[in-house]
Amino acid sequence: MISQVRETLEELDYVIDEQDLSFERIDGSTVLLKGSIVFVDGSRLEFTEFESPDNHDYRFQFMNQDNDLIRRWDNSPHHDVETFPDHVHTGDGVKPSEEKYMPEILKLVEDTVLSNI
């Protein structure tokens, strides 16, 4: 996971203004990724992703320059949606969402940032 995230971050360097990331390898197959990224349009992604052989927990919160929520993808089991526990929070409420990983989220955010600049 770490190498995929780093590779995607390098590809998207042109839309990233600041980043504060922490990669922690807990053991050979368990990783914790957390931090925040500020993009050239002033939007920000705050995230925590934990991956082990039998568990994947994540929260990716994408906000505009005024800290208003654009999207938050997570898999906390607190919403009854058809993709339970995976879901996305939008300005229109909670909606079903497939399981997400950091490289995919970064690409989704890239599209939004590019449409804003």
Secondary structure, DSSP 4 states (H G I P E B T S, - for coil): -HHHHHHHHHHTGGGEEEEEEEEEEEETTEEEEEEEEEETTS-EEEEEEEEETTEEEEEEEEE-TT--EEEEEE--S-S--TTTT-EEEETTEEEE-----HHHHHHHHHHHHHHH-
